[in-house]
Amino acid sequence: MDMFVFTGIIWKEEKEHGARCPELDVASQGKTPDEARKNLLEAATLHLEGSFEDGLPYLRPVPAEEDPRNSFPAEALEIFKFKVDVAVTAYA
């Protein structure tokens, strides 16, 4: 089983919290930071599953100036790493 590691960013919006994974170009939101994180993990998982099933690229190149690993964006409340387990099965 392969393990992929991605970056999540959570920030405060007017009434909710936003969450984004720049490597996958996937975003979500929630009423609390924990809910935003949970929804982002679900969105990332669904994105990866769909990309693999359809044979589409799943990563988006992240420009250095947008890469949260190079700087902490001012609006970010938290930057965290998350892992996704991916099982690949071959059929003939």
C-alpha positions in Angstrom: 0.0 0.0 0.0 1.3 3.4 -0.9 1.2 6.4 1.5 0.8 9.9 0.1 1.6 13.0 2.2 -0.1 16.3 1.5 -0.4 19.7 3.1 -3.6 21.2 4.6 -4.2 24.9 5.3 -7.0 26.1 7.5 -8.1 29.8 7.7 -10.9 31.8 9.2 -13.6 33.2 6.9 -16.5 35.5 8.0 -18.7 32.8 9.4 -16.9 29.5 8.8 -13.4 28.1 8.3 -11.9 27.2 5.0 -9.5 24.4 4.3 -7.3 23.8 1.2 -4.8 21.2 0.0 -2.6 23.1 -2.5 -1.0 19.9 -4.0 -4.3 18.5 -5.0 -6.1 21.8 -5.6 -8.9 20.7 -3.3 -10.8 22.9 -0.9 -13.6 22.5 1.7 -15.0 24.4 4.7 -16.6 23.8 8.1 -18.1 25.7 11.0 -15.0 24.9 13.2 -11.4 24.2 12.3 -11.8 20.5 13.1 -14.9 20.3 10.9 -13.0 22.0 8.1 -10.1 19.6 8.5 -12.4 16.6 8.4 -14.2 17.8 5.3 -10.9 18.5 3.6 -9.7 15.0 4.3 -12.9 13.6 2.8 -12.6 15.8 -0.3 -9.0 14.8 -0.8 -9.8 11.1 -0.5 -12.7 11.4 -3.0 -10.5 13.4 -5.4 -7.8 10.8 -5.3 -10.2 7.9 -5.7 -11.8 9.5 -8.7 -8.5 10.5 -10.3 -7.2 6.9 -10.0 -10.4 5.3 -11.2 -10.5 7.6 -14.3 -6.8 7.5 -15.0 -6.4 11.3 -14.5 -3.6 13.3 -13.0 -4.2 14.0 -9.3 -1.4 16.5 -8.4 -1.3 20.2 -9.3 2.2 21.8 -9.4 2.4 24.4 -6.7 4.2 27.6 -7.5 7.0 28.3 -4.9 5.3 31.5 -3.8 2.0 29.6 -3.0 3.7 26.6 -1.4 2.8 26.7 2.4 6.0 24.7 3.1 8.0 27.8 2.1 6.1 30.4 4.1 3.2 30.6 6.5 0.4 32.6 4.8 -0.8 35.5 6.9 -4.4 34.3 6.8 -3.7 30.7 7.8 -4.7 29.6 11.3 -2.9 26.3 10.9 -0.8 24.4 8.3 -0.7 20.6 8.8 0.4 17.5 7.0 -2.0 14.6 6.3 -1.5 11.2 4.9 -3.7 9.1 2.6 -3.4 5.4 2.2 -4.0 4.2 -1.3 -4.4 0.5 -2.2 -3.8 -0.3 -5.8 -5.1 -3.5 -7.3 -4.1 -4.8 -10.7 -6.6 -6.8 -12.8 -6.0 -8.7 -16.1 
